[in-house]
Amino acid sequence: MDPKLLEILVCPVCKGPLEHRRAAAELVCRPCRLAYAVKDGIPVMLADEARQLSAEEAGAA
């Protein structure tokens, strides 16, 4: 993903910062415990399509 895009993207739920997890192809919001998929380099920033993270996953780097 483009680093400049990562700088401006925020969680659509809480407007907080997102962590890019390349290996999982996801953008993660730790406070909301949501993971947004990145498909073909395009983030899917829809709360309804986000994956709920466990407490362990949300804390993992």
LOTINU-343998 format. One record per atom (N, C-alpha, C): residue in one letter; atom name; x, y, z. Coordinates in Angstrom, 3 decimals, m for minus. Example, Ala and Ser with C-alpha at 12.3 -4.5 7.8 and 13.67 -1.06 7.14 Angstrom:
<recs>
<rec res="A" atom="N" c1="13.190" c2="m5.690" c3="7.800"/>
<rec res="A" atom="CA" c1="12.300" c2="m4.500" c3="7.800"/>
<rec res="A" atom="C" c1="13.200" c2="m3.300" c3="7.800"/>
<rec res="S" atom="N" c1="12.850" c2="m2.250" c3="7.080"/>
<rec res="S" atom="CA" c1="13.670" c2="m1.060" c3="7.140"/>
<rec res="S" atom="C" c1="12.900" c2="0.030" c3="7.870"/>
</recs>
This chain:
<recs>
<rec res="M" atom="N" c1="0.824" c2="m1.189" c3="0.000"/>
<rec res="M" atom="CA" c1="0.000" c2="0.000" c3="0.000"/>
<rec res="M" atom="C" c1="0.862" c2="1.243" c3="0.000"/>
<rec res="D" atom="N" c1="0.331" c2="2.278" c3="m0.574"/>
<rec res="D" atom="CA" c1="1.022" c2="3.559" c3="m0.641"/>
<rec res="D" atom="C" c1="1.164" c2="4.146" c3="0.765"/>
<rec res="P" atom="N" c1="2.390" c2="4.459" c3="1.186"/>
<rec res="P" atom="CA" c1="2.597" c2="5.014" c3="2.532"/>
<rec res="P" atom="C" c1="1.822" c2="6.308" c3="2.769"/>
<rec res="K" atom="N" c1="1.664" c2="7.134" c3="1.742"/>
<rec res="K" atom="CA" c1="0.912" c2="8.389" c3="1.907"/>
<rec res="K" atom="C" c1="m0.556" c2="8.106" c3="2.196"/>
<rec res="L" atom="N" c1="m1.099" c2="7.069" c3="1.572"/>
<rec res="L" atom="CA" c1="m2.479" c2="6.684" c3="1.833"/>
<rec res="L" atom="C" c1="m2.627" c2="6.207" c3="3.274"/>
<rec res="L" atom="N" c1="m1.660" c2="5.444" c3="3.748"/>
<rec res="L" atom="CA" c1="m1.699" c2="4.951" c3="5.126"/>
<rec res="L" atom="C" c1="m1.679" c2="6.095" c3="6.139"/>
<rec res="E" atom="N" c1="m1.007" c2="7.193" c3="5.786"/>
<rec res="E" atom="CA" c1="m0.926" c2="8.341" c3="6.686"/>
<rec res="E" atom="C" c1="m2.281" c2="9.018" c3="6.883"/>
<rec res="I" atom="N" c1="m3.137" c2="8.990" c3="5.866"/>
<rec res="I" atom="CA" c1="m4.401" c2="9.721" c3="5.957"/>
<rec res="I" atom="C" c1="m5.598" c2="8.839" c3="6.321"/>
<rec res="L" atom="N" c1="m5.455" c2="7.527" c3="6.175"/>
<rec res="L" atom="CA" c1="m6.563" c2="6.634" c3="6.514"/>
<rec res="L" atom="C" c1="m6.749" c2="6.540" c3="8.022"/>
<rec res="V" atom="N" c1="m7.997" c2="6.543" c3="8.456"/>
<rec res="V" atom="CA" c1="m8.334" c2="6.372" c3="9.865"/>
<rec res="V" atom="C" c1="m9.479" c2="5.366" c3="9.957"/>
<rec res="C" atom="N" c1="m9.683" c2="4.860" c3="11.136"/>
<rec res="C" atom="CA" c1="m10.793" c2="3.934" c3="11.373"/>
<rec res="C" atom="C" c1="m12.109" c2="4.678" c3="11.133"/>
<rec res="P" atom="N" c1="m13.010" c2="4.116" c3="10.327"/>
<rec res="P" atom="CA" c1="m14.283" c2="4.795" c3="10.081"/>
<rec res="P" atom="C" c1="m15.205" c2="4.826" c3="11.301"/>
<rec res="V" atom="N" c1="m14.930" c2="4.012" c3="12.301"/>
<rec res="V" atom="CA" c1="m15.775" c2="3.972" c3="13.497"/>
<rec res="V" atom="C" c1="m15.341" c2="5.024" c3="14.517"/>
<rec res="C" atom="N" c1="m14.049" c2="5.005" c3="14.893"/>
<rec res="C" atom="CA" c1="m13.569" c2="5.896" c3="15.953"/>
<rec res="C" atom="C" c1="m12.659" c2="7.023" c3="15.461"/>
<rec res="K" atom="N" c1="m12.324" c2="6.995" c3="14.195"/>
<rec res="K" atom="CA" c1="m11.424" c2="7.988" c3="13.571"/>
<rec res="K" atom="C" c1="m10.006" c2="7.909" c3="14.114"/>
<rec res="G" atom="N" c1="m9.656" c2="6.769" c3="14.713"/>
<rec res="G" atom="CA" c1="m8.320" c2="6.563" c3="15.260"/>
<rec res="G" atom="C" c1="m7.352" c2="6.042" c3="14.209"/>
<rec res="P" atom="N" c1="m6.071" c2="5.972" c3="14.547"/>
<rec res="P" atom="CA" c1="m5.045" c2="5.491" c3="13.612"/>
<rec res="P" atom="C" c1="m5.189" c2="3.996" c3="13.340"/>
<rec res="L" atom="N" c1="m4.678" c2="3.596" c3="12.193"/>
<rec res="L" atom="CA" c1="m4.715" c2="2.193" c3="11.785"/>
<rec res="L" atom="C" c1="m3.303" c2="1.648" c3="11.669"/>
<rec res="E" atom="N" c1="m3.159" c2="0.386" c3="11.973"/>
<rec res="E" atom="CA" c1="m1.869" c2="m0.310" c3="11.860"/>
<rec res="E" atom="C" c1="m1.949" c2="m1.231" c3="10.645"/>
<rec res="H" atom="N" c1="m0.968" c2="m1.118" c3="9.744"/>
<rec res="H" atom="CA" c1="m0.953" c2="m1.976" c3="8.554"/>
<rec res="H" atom="C" c1="m0.242" c2="m3.281" c3="8.881"/>
<rec res="R" atom="N" c1="m0.954" c2="m4.368" c3="8.772"/>
<rec res="R" atom="CA" c1="m0.374" c2="m5.699" c3="8.962"/>
<rec res="R" atom="C" c1="m0.274" c2="m6.347" c3="7.589"/>
<rec res="R" atom="N" c1="0.908" c2="m6.207" c3="7.009"/>
<rec res="R" atom="CA" c1="1.142" c2="m6.681" c3="5.636"/>
<rec res="R" atom="C" c1="0.896" c2="m8.171" c3="5.473"/>
<rec res="A" atom="N" c1="1.405" c2="m8.966" c3="6.397"/>
<rec res="A" atom="CA" c1="1.297" c2="m10.423" c3="6.278"/>
<rec res="A" atom="C" c1="m0.155" c2="m10.876" c3="6.227"/>
<rec res="A" atom="N" c1="m1.022" c2="m10.198" c3="6.969"/>
<rec res="A" atom="CA" c1="m2.439" c2="m10.563" c3="7.010"/>
<rec res="A" atom="C" c1="m3.264" c2="m9.771" c3="5.991"/>
<rec res="A" atom="N" c1="m2.640" c2="m8.805" c3="5.312"/>
<rec res="A" atom="CA" c1="m3.321" c2="m7.917" c3="4.357"/>
<rec res="A" atom="C" c1="m4.524" c2="m7.246" c3="5.024"/>
<rec res="E" atom="N" c1="m4.224" c2="m6.588" c3="6.160"/>
<rec res="E" atom="CA" c1="m5.283" c2="m5.931" c3="6.924"/>
<rec res="E" atom="C" c1="m4.798" c2="m4.604" c3="7.486"/>
<rec res="L" atom="N" c1="m5.757" c2="m3.721" c3="7.725"/>
<rec res="L" atom="CA" c1="m5.527" c2="m2.504" c3="8.492"/>
<rec res="L" atom="C" c1="m6.276" c2="m2.698" c3="9.804"/>
<rec res="V" atom="N" c1="m5.578" c2="m2.525" c3="10.923"/>
<rec res="V" atom="CA" c1="m6.138" c2="m2.855" c3="12.229"/>
<rec res="V" atom="C" c1="m6.322" c2="m1.603" c3="13.070"/>
<rec res="C" atom="N" c1="m7.509" c2="m1.517" c3="13.690"/>
<rec res="C" atom="CA" c1="m7.793" c2="m0.493" c3="14.689"/>
<rec res="C" atom="C" c1="m7.812" c2="m1.205" c3="16.032"/>
<rec res="R" atom="N" c1="m6.806" c2="m0.950" c3="16.847"/>
<rec res="R" atom="CA" c1="m6.724" c2="m1.626" c3="18.155"/>
<rec res="R" atom="C" c1="m7.856" c2="m1.239" c3="19.103"/>
<rec res="P" atom="N" c1="m8.188" c2="0.062" c3="19.255"/>
<rec res="P" atom="CA" c1="m9.255" c2="0.411" c3="20.200"/>
<rec res="P" atom="C" c1="m10.602" c2="m0.229" c3="19.847"/>
<rec res="C" atom="N" c1="m10.942" c2="m0.292" c3="18.565"/>
<rec res="C" atom="CA" c1="m12.225" c2="m0.880" c3="18.141"/>
<rec res="C" atom="C" c1="m12.148" c2="m2.392" c3="17.989"/>
<rec res="R" atom="N" c1="m10.909" c2="m2.922" c3="17.981"/>
<rec res="R" atom="CA" c1="m10.667" c2="m4.356" c3="17.756"/>
<rec res="R" atom="C" c1="m11.291" c2="m4.819" c3="16.440"/>
<rec res="L" atom="N" c1="m11.015" c2="m4.013" c3="15.367"/>
<rec res="L" atom="CA" c1="m11.502" c2="m4.338" c3="14.031"/>
<rec res="L" atom="C" c1="m10.341" c2="m4.424" c3="13.063"/>
<rec res="A" atom="N" c1="m10.462" c2="m5.336" c3="12.098"/>
<rec res="A" atom="CA" c1="m9.470" c2="m5.486" c3="11.038"/>
<rec res="A" atom="C" c1="m10.172" c2="m5.293" c3="9.706"/>
<rec res="Y" atom="N" c1="m9.672" c2="m4.339" c3="8.930"/>
<rec res="Y" atom="CA" c1="m10.225" c2="m4.041" c3="7.614"/>
<rec res="Y" atom="C" c1="m9.341" c2="m4.700" c3="6.564"/>
<rec res="A" atom="N" c1="m9.934" c2="m5.479" c3="5.694"/>
<rec res="A" atom="CA" c1="m9.183" c2="m6.200" c3="4.670"/>
<rec res="A" atom="C" c1="m8.603" c2="m5.242" c3="3.642"/>
<rec res="V" atom="N" c1="m7.446" c2="m5.634" c3="3.087"/>
<rec res="V" atom="CA" c1="m6.848" c2="m4.920" c3="1.962"/>
<rec res="V" atom="C" c1="m6.869" c2="m5.900" c3="0.798"/>
<rec res="K" atom="N" c1="m7.669" c2="m5.601" c3="m0.221"/>
<rec res="K" atom="CA" c1="m7.819" c2="m6.488" c3="m1.374"/>
<rec res="K" atom="C" c1="m7.234" c2="m5.835" c3="m2.610"/>
<rec res="D" atom="N" c1="m6.254" c2="m6.499" c3="m3.216"/>
<rec res="D" atom="CA" c1="m5.567" c2="m5.970" c3="m4.399"/>
<rec res="D" atom="C" c1="m5.029" c2="m4.566" c3="m4.156"/>
<rec res="G" atom="N" c1="m4.519" c2="m4.330" c3="m2.941"/>
<rec res="G" atom="CA" c1="m3.933" c2="m3.044" c3="m2.602"/>
<rec res="G" atom="C" c1="m4.935" c2="m1.965" c3="m2.234"/>
<rec res="I" atom="N" c1="m6.218" c2="m2.311" c3="m2.175"/>
<rec res="I" atom="CA" c1="m7.265" c2="m1.337" c3="m1.870"/>
<rec res="I" atom="C" c1="m7.915" c2="m1.702" c3="m0.541"/>
<rec res="P" atom="N" c1="m7.866" c2="m0.796" c3="0.436"/>
<rec res="P" atom="CA" c1="m8.486" c2="m1.098" c3="1.733"/>
<rec res="P" atom="C" c1="m10.009" c2="m1.059" c3="1.647"/>
<rec res="V" atom="N" c1="m10.646" c2="m2.029" c3="2.271"/>
<rec res="V" atom="CA" c1="m12.109" c2="m2.085" c3="2.339"/>
<rec res="V" atom="C" c1="m12.488" c2="m1.492" c3="3.691"/>
<rec res="M" atom="N" c1="m12.825" c2="m0.204" c3="3.689"/>
<rec res="M" atom="CA" c1="m13.034" c2="0.533" c3="4.931"/>
<rec res="M" atom="C" c1="m14.514" c2="0.597" c3="5.329"/>
<rec res="L" atom="N" c1="m15.167" c2="m0.544" c3="5.308"/>
<rec res="L" atom="CA" c1="m16.570" c2="m0.638" c3="5.692"/>
<rec res="L" atom="C" c1="m16.665" c2="m1.379" c3="7.021"/>
<rec res="A" atom="N" c1="m17.241" c2="m0.729" c3="8.017"/>
<rec res="A" atom="CA" c1="m17.346" c2="m1.345" c3="9.343"/>
<rec res="A" atom="C" c1="m18.117" c2="m2.657" c3="9.287"/>
<rec res="D" atom="N" c1="m19.112" c2="m2.741" c3="8.416"/>
<rec res="D" atom="CA" c1="m19.912" c2="m3.968" c3="8.304"/>
<rec res="D" atom="C" c1="m19.115" c2="m5.150" c3="7.767"/>
<rec res="E" atom="N" c1="m18.034" c2="m4.863" c3="7.042"/>
<rec res="E" atom="CA" c1="m17.215" c2="m5.937" c3="6.463"/>
<rec res="E" atom="C" c1="m15.927" c2="m6.182" c3="7.240"/>
<rec res="A" atom="N" c1="m15.706" c2="m5.426" c3="8.305"/>
<rec res="A" atom="CA" c1="m14.496" c2="m5.594" c3="9.113"/>
<rec res="A" atom="C" c1="m14.594" c2="m6.875" c3="9.939"/>
<rec res="R" atom="N" c1="m13.427" c2="m7.430" c3="10.215"/>
<rec res="R" atom="CA" c1="m13.334" c2="m8.637" c3="11.028"/>
<rec res="R" atom="C" c1="m13.095" c2="m8.233" c3="12.474"/>
<rec res="Q" atom="N" c1="m13.861" c2="m8.820" c3="13.396"/>
<rec res="Q" atom="CA" c1="m13.686" c2="m8.551" c3="14.822"/>
<rec res="Q" atom="C" c1="m12.433" c2="m9.276" c3="15.311"/>
<rec res="L" atom="N" c1="m11.584" c2="m8.579" c3="16.036"/>
<rec res="L" atom="CA" c1="m10.360" c2="m9.165" c3="16.563"/>
<rec res="L" atom="C" c1="m10.549" c2="m9.613" c3="18.006"/>
<rec res="S" atom="N" c1="m9.863" c2="m10.685" c3="18.360"/>
<rec res="S" atom="CA" c1="m9.838" c2="m11.105" c3="19.765"/>
<rec res="S" atom="C" c1="m8.936" c2="m10.129" c3="20.520"/>
<rec res="A" atom="N" c1="m8.982" c2="m10.159" c3="21.831"/>
<rec res="A" atom="CA" c1="m8.142" c2="m9.289" c3="22.638"/>
<rec res="A" atom="C" c1="m6.659" c2="m9.552" c3="22.364"/>
<rec res="E" atom="N" c1="m6.302" c2="m10.832" c3="22.139"/>
<rec res="E" atom="CA" c1="m4.915" c2="m11.181" c3="21.861"/>
<rec res="E" atom="C" c1="m4.474" c2="m10.621" c3="20.519"/>
<rec res="E" atom="N" c1="m5.324" c2="m10.748" c3="19.500"/>
<rec res="E" atom="CA" c1="m4.996" c2="m10.231" c3="18.169"/>
<rec res="E" atom="C" c1="m4.860" c2="m8.716" c3="18.185"/>
<rec res="A" atom="N" c1="m5.718" c2="m8.038" c3="18.905"/>
<rec res="A" atom="CA" c1="m5.692" c2="m6.581" c3="18.959"/>
<rec res="A" atom="C" c1="m4.409" c2="m6.074" c3="19.605"/>
<rec res="G" atom="N" c1="m3.864" c2="m6.847" c3="20.526"/>
<rec res="G" atom="CA" c1="m2.644" c2="m6.440" c3="21.206"/>
<rec res="G" atom="C" c1="m1.382" c2="m6.844" c3="20.474"/>
<rec res="A" atom="N" c1="m1.484" c2="m7.781" c3="19.514"/>
<rec res="A" atom="CA" c1="m0.313" c2="m8.268" c3="18.784"/>
<rec res="A" atom="C" c1="0.187" c2="m7.232" c3="17.801"/>
<rec res="A" atom="N" c1="1.482" c2="m7.235" c3="17.587"/>
<rec res="A" atom="CA" c1="2.072" c2="m6.290" c3="16.611"/>
<rec res="A" atom="C" c1="2.165" c2="m6.894" c3="15.253"/>
</recs>
